Amino acid sequence: MTIKRIFIAAGMVFVLASCSKLDLNPLSEPSNENWFADQTQVQMSLNTLFLHEFWPIAKSETPNATAAFDEFSDDWTNRGTLLPFTNGQLNSETATVEAIWSYTYKAIARCNTILQYIPKSKNNISPELYERYIAVARFVRACQYSRIITLFGDAVYLESEIDIDEALKLGRTDKNEVLKHVYEDFNYAIDKLPVSYSGSEIQYPAKGAAYAMKARIALYMNDWTTAKDAAKACIDLHQYQLYPDFGQLFLTKTKNSVETVFGIPRSVELGVKLSGGNITAYLPRTMGGTSTGNPSWDLFCAYLCKDGRPIDESPLYNPRNPFLNRDPRCTSTIVEFNTRFLGFNYTPHPDSAKVWSYTQADKITNKDSKASDQYASYNGLILKKGIDEAWTDDLESDPDKMILRYADVLLMYAEAKIELNDIDQSVLDAINQVRSRAYKVSYTETNSYPSVTITNQAALRRILRLERRMEFAFEGLRYYDIIRWRLAGKVMNRPNYGLLSAVGDLRTKLVKANLWFFPGTPDIDEDGTPDFSTMPNSSLIRVLSRRVFDESRNYLWPIPNADIVINPDLRQNPGY
């Protein structure tokens, strides 16, 4: 269940004492010697494990990081700007690499400190709670090591505090060996965490979260049997269900939903919030945003039509009205043209210098069209998923951060079974439950949505991967998926396309020729990726940037240079 009762202010209990970039001993020794005496002190220590910087998705929630995971993938575009992750220049001094490495190890060190000192409280806590608190710390440690071995490969592994001399001699442990320890931690958490919490309890992650996060790392490590079994065990708890309305699920008002398996709350009041660039980058310019964090054309073209076919195969697709007859998650994720959004009518059409404001009951300047603003969305698309009026009044918002939700459990179960070629009705049911929710019907109403019936392994693999893309866009998962599927070498070496830059060209070439928005239909390959170079009239679009992904090295991140310098035994990853 969501940790809905934990709101943590920075520095609430301990002061970080850094011995190196790894921060292997972050809790001050005097505090440790005098702390952990009773239940309250243990709980306060556990609460610090859920600081948002320890669970990175958005850039502002990992201090010193310069990007978010969505920005590393082909779902995202920022005009013509590329990042080290997308321009081939990722290196051991990239700020995001250093920040995530450092904060992950800070979290691990806190877990180890708690586990080392919690025996001091044993006589003052009931045996059940004592084991539960150990389980929470081991759960978090398992999650943090899971991130390290996924992004960096072999890890610096330790289970207790060490001094500076020991830290400078540490080497890296094979990731498969680390994975064994991760499983041990998750298994302990599964055994000791409750299925659910009462209303009066601090709601730390529950048993289902441990099953689900174990399934996730098993899936990422291609351990299909473990992933299948863990996901199935989570499903069989019957504690979670799909929220009935996909579009409403991500809004600020939807707190602690029935779909959240593991999440962390935010609170504007307590300063745990989205703000700054995490707000303005995704707001339309007409509403005072910068419109720099946009869905890519690649993502837009990946959404199927309502007959379950890709846009280059479906007779339902109309390039002159490209949102029509698409999977409902398309218009729940990306703002449809000529629809009401945040109190005004959104249209990037180059002839629309003015738009209707519902709040002012009058036409206002359309800053989302090149007709009025040269910096309007470079590809015409802006994000809708999760964005509501709460973002616009003071440029602050506090939607729950969903680390893992039930839809992911279902699709992880289906993927693991597909990879094992153990395809049965439960696989189809899991995929169809997720897909039918988008259409707001039961998965048993197979005539009301494009239900999946095929059982061929290769075909189902493609369907599953596309389903994940439609379902989890802008939730920080696409990057992990294209890395583990080894698709990044293809999808991240394709140009990023958008609209022609000059207003005159747009009007002449597109509007008068009736070729707005796309001047044709791109070919969609077997992985759901569009090829705009084959599109008729492709000269009527432009390349915003040329993404670069070096397959010889970029499937792993580099170890931060600052740690390599002080400890060469860490060994740098190949190519860096």
matplotlib code that plots the C-alpha trace (Angstrom):
import matplotlib.pyplot as plt

x = [0.0, 1.0, 3.1, 0.3, 1.2, 4.9, 5.9, 9.6, 11.4, 15.1, 17.4, 14.5, 16.6, 20.2, 22.9, 24.7, 28.4, 30.0, 33.2, 33.2, 30.8, 29.4, 28.4, 28.9, 28.4, 25.9, 24.5, 26.5, 28.1, 27.1, 23.5, 23.8, 25.2, 22.3, 19.5, 17.4, 16.3, 12.6, 9.8, 9.5, 13.2, 13.2, 10.2, 11.7, 14.8, 12.7, 10.8, 14.0, 14.3, 11.4, 12.9, 11.9, 15.6, 16.0, 13.2, 14.1, 11.6, 11.4, 14.6, 13.9, 13.5, 17.1, 19.2, 21.9, 20.4, 19.7, 17.1, 14.3, 14.1, 11.4, 13.9, 16.3, 13.8, 12.1, 8.8, 10.1, 11.3, 12.5, 12.4, 15.8, 17.7, 19.4, 20.9, 24.1, 21.8, 20.4, 23.3, 25.9, 28.0, 27.1, 30.2, 31.4, 31.0, 27.4, 25.5, 22.5, 24.8, 26.6, 23.4, 21.6, 24.7, 25.3, 21.7, 21.2, 24.2, 23.1, 19.8, 21.7, 23.9, 20.9, 19.4, 22.6, 22.9, 19.3, 19.9, 23.1, 21.7, 18.1, 18.9, 19.3, 15.5, 14.6, 13.5, 11.3, 9.4, 7.0, 8.6, 6.2, 7.0, 10.7, 10.8, 8.5, 10.9, 13.8, 11.7, 11.1, 14.8, 15.7, 12.9, 14.4, 17.9, 16.8, 15.1, 18.2, 20.5, 18.1, 18.5, 22.3, 22.6, 20.1, 21.8, 25.5, 25.9, 28.2, 27.8, 29.7, 27.9, 28.0, 25.6, 27.0, 28.8, 32.5, 35.2, 36.9, 39.9, 37.7, 35.6, 38.7, 39.5, 36.1, 35.7, 32.6, 30.6, 29.2, 25.6, 24.3, 25.8, 24.2, 20.9, 21.0, 21.2, 18.5, 16.2, 17.1, 16.1, 12.9, 12.1, 12.5, 10.3, 7.7, 7.7, 7.5, 5.6, 1.8, -0.7, -2.2, -2.2, -4.8, -5.8, -3.9, -0.6, 2.2, 1.7, 5.1, 5.3, 3.2, 3.8, 2.4, 5.1, 7.8, 6.4, 6.0, 9.4, 11.0, 9.1, 10.4, 14.1, 13.7, 12.1, 15.0, 17.5, 15.7, 14.9, 11.5, 10.5, 11.1, 9.3, 6.3, 6.1, 6.5, 4.0, 1.5, 1.9, 1.1, -2.0, -3.1, -3.1, -6.3, -5.3, -5.0, -7.2, -7.1, -8.5, -11.6, -10.7, -7.2, -7.3, -8.3, -5.7, -2.8, -4.6, -3.6, -7.0, -6.6, -4.7, -3.7, -5.7, -6.6, -4.1, -1.0, 1.1, 4.0, 4.0, 5.1, 2.9, 3.7, 2.4, 2.6, 2.0, 5.0, 7.2, 7.2, 5.9, 6.4, 7.5, 9.7, 10.7, 8.8, 5.6, 6.4, 8.1, 4.8, 2.4, 1.2, 2.6, -0.9, -1.0, 2.4, 4.4, 7.4, 6.1, 9.5, 8.7, 6.6, 5.5, 7.4, 5.9, 7.4, 5.1, 2.1, 2.4, 2.8, -0.8, -3.0, -6.3, -9.5, -9.4, -6.1, -4.0, -1.2, -1.9, -0.2, -2.5, -5.8, -8.5, -9.7, -6.7, -7.1, -3.9, -6.0, -7.6, -4.9, -6.5, -9.7, -10.3, -7.2, -6.7, -8.2, -4.9, -3.7, -6.0, -5.6, -1.8, -1.6, -3.9, -6.1, -6.3, -9.3, -10.3, -10.7, -7.6, -6.8, -9.6, -8.9, -9.2, -5.9, -4.7, -1.2, -2.6, -0.5, -3.6, -4.9, -3.4, -6.3, -8.0, -11.1, -10.7, -13.5, -12.5, -12.4, -15.3, -13.3, -10.5, -7.0, -3.5, -2.7, 0.9, 0.8, 0.7, 3.6, 1.1, 1.6, 4.7, 7.9, 8.6, 5.3, 5.6, 8.0, 6.0, 2.5, 2.1, 1.8, 1.3, -2.1, -1.5, -1.6, -1.8, -4.8, -5.8, -3.9, -0.7, -1.6, -2.8, 0.6, 2.9, 3.0, 1.3, 1.4, 0.1, 1.2, 4.4, 3.5, 6.6, 4.7, 1.1, -1.1, -1.2, 2.5, 2.1, -0.3, 1.9, 5.1, 3.3, 2.2, 5.7, 7.4, 5.0, 5.4, 9.2, 8.9, 6.6, 4.1, 1.2, -2.2, -5.5, -4.1, -1.6, -4.3, -6.5, -3.7, -3.1, -6.8, -7.5, -5.1, -6.3, -10.0, -9.6, -8.6, -12.0, -13.9, -15.3, -14.7, -12.0, -14.7, -16.6, -14.4, -16.6, -16.2, -12.4, -9.7, -9.1, -6.0, -6.6, -3.4, -1.1, 2.0, 5.0, 6.7, 3.4, 2.4, 5.8, 5.3, 1.8, 3.0, 5.8, 3.5, 0.9, 3.5, 4.4, 0.8, 0.1, 3.2, 4.1, 5.7, 5.9, 9.7, 9.6, 10.1, 13.9, 14.2, 12.2, 14.2, 17.4, 16.4, 14.8, 18.0, 15.9, 17.7, 20.2, 17.5, 14.9, 17.5, 19.4, 16.5, 15.8, 13.4, 10.9, 8.6, 6.9, 8.4, 9.8, 8.7, 5.1, 5.0, 6.2, 3.6, 0.8, 1.9, 2.9, 0.6, -2.5, -3.2, -2.4, -4.6, -1.7, -2.0, -1.0, 0.9, 1.4, 1.1, 1.3, 4.7, 5.5, 5.3, 7.8, 7.3, 8.4, 5.8, 8.4, 7.5, 9.8, 9.1, 11.7, 9.3, 6.3, 4.9, 5.6, 8.2, 9.8, 6.9, 8.3, 11.7, 14.3, 14.5, 17.5, 19.4, 19.6, 22.6, 23.0, 26.3, 25.4, 29.0, 28.7, 25.4, 23.4, 25.3, 26.0, 29.5, 30.7, 31.2, 34.7, 35.1, 34.8, 37.1, 39.8, 39.8, 39.3, 40.6, 39.5, 35.9, 36.7, 35.0, 32.4, 33.6, 33.7, 34.0]
y = [0.0, 3.6, 5.0, 7.6, 8.6, 9.3, 12.8, 13.4, 16.7, 16.8, 16.2, 15.2, 12.8, 12.4, 14.5, 12.9, 12.4, 11.6, 9.5, 9.3, 9.6, 6.3, 7.8, 4.4, 5.7, 8.5, 8.5, 10.3, 7.9, 9.8, 9.6, 5.9, 5.1, 6.9, 6.2, 3.1, 2.8, 2.4, 2.1, 5.8, 6.2, 3.1, 4.4, 7.8, 6.2, 4.0, 7.0, 8.6, 5.6, 7.1, 10.5, 11.2, 11.5, 7.8, 6.9, 8.9, 9.5, 13.3, 15.4, 17.8, 14.9, 13.8, 16.9, 17.7, 15.4, 17.2, 14.9, 12.4, 8.8, 9.7, 12.1, 9.2, 7.5, 7.8, 8.8, 12.3, 15.4, 18.8, 20.8, 20.1, 19.6, 16.4, 15.1, 13.0, 10.0, 10.8, 12.4, 9.7, 11.7, 9.9, 9.8, 9.2, 12.9, 13.2, 14.9, 12.5, 9.4, 10.9, 11.9, 8.6, 6.5, 8.7, 8.9, 5.2, 4.3, 6.8, 4.9, 1.6, 2.9, 4.1, 0.6, -1.0, 1.4, 0.6, -3.1, -2.9, -0.9, -2.0, -4.9, -2.1, -1.7, -5.4, -5.4, -2.4, -3.5, -6.5, -9.4, -8.9, -5.2, -5.8, -8.2, -6.0, -3.0, -5.2, -6.3, -2.6, -1.9, -5.0, -4.2, -0.8, -2.2, -4.7, -2.0, 0.2, -2.6, -3.6, -0.1, -0.3, -3.7, -2.6, 0.6, -0.1, -3.8, -5.2, -3.4, -2.4, -4.7, -4.5, -5.2, -3.2, 0.1, 0.3, 2.8, 5.0, 2.7, -0.2, 1.9, 2.8, -0.9, -2.0, -3.7, -4.6, -7.8, -9.7, -8.5, -12.1, -12.6, -9.3, -10.5, -13.5, -11.1, -9.0, -12.0, -12.9, -9.4, -9.5, -13.0, -11.8, -8.8, -11.1, -13.3, -10.6, -7.7, -7.7, -8.2, -4.9, -2.3, -1.0, 2.6, 3.6, 2.1, 3.7, 2.2, 1.0, -1.2, -4.3, -7.9, -7.2, -4.5, -6.9, -9.5, -6.9, -5.3, -8.8, -9.5, -6.3, -7.0, -10.6, -9.5, -7.0, -9.7, -12.1, -14.5, -15.3, -18.1, -15.9, -13.0, -15.1, -16.6, -13.3, -11.5, -14.3, -14.3, -10.6, -11.1, -13.9, -11.7, -10.0, -6.7, -4.6, -3.9, -1.7, 1.8, 2.1, 5.3, 5.4, 9.2, 10.0, 7.6, 10.1, 13.2, 15.0, 14.3, 10.5, 9.6, 6.2, 4.4, 0.7, 0.3, 1.5, -1.5, 0.7, 4.5, 7.5, 10.5, 14.1, 17.1, 20.8, 21.7, 19.8, 20.8, 17.4, 18.4, 18.9, 22.4, 24.4, 22.7, 19.6, 21.7, 24.4, 22.0, 20.1, 23.0, 24.6, 28.1, 29.6, 28.7, 30.1, 26.9, 26.4, 23.3, 21.8, 18.3, 16.9, 13.5, 12.5, 11.7, 8.2, 7.7, 9.3, 6.9, 3.9, 4.0, 1.5, 2.2, 0.9, -2.2, -3.2, -2.4, 0.0, 3.3, 2.1, -0.9, 0.2, 1.6, 3.6, 5.9, 9.3, 11.4, 14.5, 13.7, 11.6, 11.3, 9.8, 6.1, 5.6, 3.6, 5.7, 6.0, 8.1, 11.0, 10.3, 10.8, 13.5, 16.5, 16.1, 19.0, 21.3, 20.0, 21.7, 21.5, 23.6, 26.0, 26.7, 25.1, 23.6, 23.7, 24.1, 24.7, 27.3, 29.4, 29.6, 32.8, 33.0, 30.3, 30.3, 30.6, 29.0, 30.8, 34.2, 33.5, 35.2, 34.6, 34.9, 34.8, 31.2, 30.8, 27.1, 28.0, 29.2, 31.8, 33.6, 32.1, 30.9, 28.7, 26.8, 23.0, 22.0, 18.9, 20.2, 17.6, 18.4, 16.0, 15.5, 12.4, 13.4, 17.2, 19.1, 22.5, 21.9, 22.4, 25.9, 27.9, 28.2, 26.0, 23.4, 20.0, 16.9, 13.8, 10.5, 9.1, 5.6, 3.5, 0.3, -0.2, -3.2, -2.9, -3.5, -6.6, -8.0, -7.2, -8.5, -11.8, -11.9, -11.1, -13.7, -16.4, -15.3, -15.5, -19.0, -19.9, -20.9, -19.3, -20.0, -18.1, -16.4, -14.6, -13.3, -12.3, -10.3, -8.3, -7.9, -6.7, -3.8, -3.0, -3.2, -0.8, 1.9, 1.3, 1.3, -2.2, -5.6, -7.7, -10.4, -8.0, -9.0, -7.3, -3.9, -3.5, -5.1, -8.1, -10.2, -13.8, -14.7, -17.3, -17.2, -16.4, -13.9, -12.1, -11.9, -10.5, -7.6, -7.1, -7.1, -4.6, -2.2, -2.6, -1.5, 1.5, 2.7, 2.0, 3.4, 6.4, 9.2, 7.0, 6.5, 2.9, 3.2, 3.7, 0.6, -1.4, -0.4, -1.1, -4.6, -5.5, -4.3, -2.1, 1.2, 0.7, 0.9, 3.3, 5.8, 6.0, 7.4, 11.1, 13.0, 14.7, 17.7, 20.6, 22.9, 25.9, 28.9, 30.0, 30.9, 27.4, 25.8, 27.8, 27.4, 23.8, 22.3, 24.3, 25.1, 21.6, 20.2, 18.2, 19.3, 17.6, 14.7, 15.0, 11.2, 8.0, 6.6, 2.9, 1.3, -1.6, -4.7, -2.9, -0.1, 2.4, 4.8, 5.4, 8.9, 8.7, 6.5, 8.8, 10.5, 14.2, 13.7, 17.0, 18.7, 17.8, 18.5, 16.7, 18.3, 16.3, 13.2, 10.9, 8.7, 5.5, 3.7, 0.0, -0.9, 0.9, 2.7, -0.3, 0.2, 3.5, 4.5, 4.4, 8.0, 9.2, 10.7, 7.2, 5.6, 8.2, 7.4, 3.7, 2.2, -1.3, -0.3, -1.0, 1.2, -0.2, -1.0, 1.9, 4.6]
z = [0.0, -0.5, 2.4, 2.8, 6.4, 5.8, 4.9, 5.3, 5.7, 4.7, 7.7, 10.0, 12.0, 10.9, 9.3, 6.4, 7.0, 3.6, 3.5, -0.3, -3.2, -2.1, 1.3, 2.9, 6.4, 6.1, 9.6, 12.3, 14.7, 17.9, 16.8, 16.1, 19.5, 21.3, 18.8, 18.0, 21.7, 21.0, 18.5, 17.7, 17.0, 14.7, 12.8, 12.4, 10.9, 8.6, 7.4, 6.0, 3.6, 1.6, 0.8, -2.8, -4.0, -3.1, -5.6, -8.8, -11.5, -11.9, -12.2, -9.3, -6.9, -7.3, -6.4, -8.8, -11.5, -14.7, -16.3, -15.7, -17.0, -19.5, -21.1, -21.9, -24.2, -27.5, -25.9, -25.1, -26.9, -25.9, -29.1, -30.7, -27.4, -26.6, -23.4, -22.8, -22.7, -26.2, -28.0, -27.4, -24.9, -21.7, -19.6, -16.0, -15.1, -16.3, -13.4, -13.5, -13.3, -10.3, -8.5, -8.9, -8.0, -4.9, -3.7, -4.2, -2.1, 0.5, 0.8, 1.0, 3.7, 5.7, 5.4, 6.6, 9.5, 10.6, 10.3, 12.3, 15.2, 15.4, 17.8, 20.5, 20.4, 20.4, 24.1, 23.6, 20.5, 20.0, 18.1, 15.2, 14.8, 15.2, 12.3, 10.3, 10.7, 9.6, 6.6, 5.6, 5.7, 3.7, 1.2, 0.5, 0.3, -2.2, -4.3, -4.3, -5.2, -8.0, -9.5, -9.3, -11.0, -13.7, -14.6, -13.7, -13.8, -11.2, -7.9, -4.8, -2.3, 1.4, 4.2, 7.1, 7.9, 7.0, 7.7, 5.2, 4.7, 3.9, 1.6, -0.5, -1.0, -2.2, -5.5, -7.4, -7.0, -10.0, -10.5, -10.5, -7.0, -5.9, -7.4, -5.0, -2.1, -3.5, -3.7, -0.1, 1.1, -0.9, 0.5, 4.0, 3.4, 1.8, 4.8, 7.4, 5.9, 6.4, 3.5, 4.5, 7.3, 9.7, 9.5, 12.6, 11.4, 9.5, 6.1, 5.0, 1.9, 2.2, 1.2, -2.3, -2.9, -2.0, -4.5, -7.2, -6.9, -6.8, -10.0, -11.6, -11.0, -12.0, -15.2, -15.8, -15.2, -17.6, -14.7, -16.2, -13.7, -10.7, -12.3, -13.1, -9.7, -7.8, -10.0, -9.7, -5.9, -5.8, -8.0, -5.7, -2.7, -4.1, -2.6, -5.7, -8.7, -11.8, -11.1, -13.3, -15.2, -16.7, -17.3, -13.7, -12.2, -12.5, -11.3, -8.1, -6.5, -7.0, -3.8, -2.6, -5.3, -5.4, -8.2, -6.2, -5.1, -4.1, -4.0, -2.1, -1.3, -2.0, -0.1, -1.2, 2.4, 3.7, 0.8, -0.9, -4.3, -8.0, -8.8, -11.1, -14.3, -13.4, -13.7, -16.4, -18.8, -19.3, -19.3, -22.6, -23.3, -23.3, -19.6, -18.8, -19.3, -21.5, -23.4, -23.6, -22.2, -25.0, -26.2, -29.3, -32.6, -32.1, -29.0, -30.7, -33.7, -31.4, -30.2, -31.9, -33.5, -31.9, -34.1, -32.5, -35.6, -36.0, -37.9, -41.1, -41.3, -39.9, -42.2, -39.2, -39.2, -40.8, -41.0, -41.3, -38.0, -36.3, -32.8, -34.2, -33.6, -31.5, -28.3, -25.6, -23.8, -26.7, -25.8, -22.1, -22.5, -25.3, -25.6, -28.6, -31.0, -30.7, -27.2, -23.9, -21.7, -18.6, -19.4, -23.0, -26.4, -27.4, -31.0, -32.4, -35.9, -37.7, -38.7, -35.1, -33.7, -31.2, -29.1, -27.0, -23.2, -21.3, -18.1, -19.7, -22.1, -24.9, -27.4, -26.2, -27.8, -28.8, -27.6, -28.6, -32.3, -34.4, -35.6, -32.3, -30.6, -32.3, -29.3, -29.4, -29.2, -31.9, -32.8, -31.9, -29.0, -25.3, -22.4, -20.8, -18.6, -14.9, -15.6, -14.2, -12.9, -9.7, -11.7, -13.0, -10.0, -8.3, -10.4, -7.6, -7.4, -5.3, -7.1, -5.6, -7.0, -8.2, -8.2, -9.2, -9.9, -10.5, -14.3, -14.2, -12.1, -14.7, -17.7, -15.9, -15.3, -18.9, -20.2, -18.1, -19.2, -22.9, -22.6, -21.0, -23.9, -21.2, -22.9, -21.6, -21.0, -18.0, -20.2, -22.5, -19.5, -17.9, -21.1, -21.8, -18.3, -18.8, -22.3, -21.6, -18.7, -21.2, -22.9, -19.5, -20.1, -18.5, -20.1, -20.7, -23.0, -25.9, -28.5, -26.8, -27.3, -29.4, -27.2, -27.6, -28.7, -30.5, -28.8, -31.0, -28.9, -31.2, -32.0, -28.3, -27.4, -29.8, -28.5, -24.9, -25.5, -27.3, -24.6, -22.0, -24.1, -24.4, -20.7, -19.0, -21.2, -19.1, -16.0, -16.2, -17.5, -21.2, -20.8, -18.7, -21.2, -24.3, -22.4, -21.2, -24.5, -26.3, -28.5, -27.6, -30.3, -32.9, -31.5, -30.1, -33.4, -35.3, -35.9, -33.8, -36.1, -35.7, -37.5, -40.1, -38.3, -40.5, -40.2, -43.8, -44.8, -42.6, -44.1, -47.7, -47.6, -45.1, -44.6, -48.2, -49.3, -46.5, -45.1, -41.5, -39.1, -40.7, -44.5, -44.7, -42.7, -41.6, -41.8, -38.4, -37.8, -35.7, -32.6, -33.0, -34.1, -37.0, -39.9, -41.2, -43.9, -45.9, -45.5, -48.6, -48.5, -45.8, -46.9, -45.1, -41.7, -40.3, -38.2, -34.8, -33.6, -34.4, -31.4, -30.8, -28.8, -28.7, -28.5, -27.6, -24.2, -23.5, -22.3, -19.0, -17.3, -16.3, -12.8, -11.6, -12.2, -8.7, -7.2, -9.8, -9.0, -5.3, -5.8, -9.1, -7.8, -8.7, -12.4, -15.0, -17.3, -20.9, -23.3, -20.7]

ax = plt.figure().add_subplot(projection="3d")
ax.plot(x, y, z, "-o")
ax.set_aspect("equal")
plt.show()
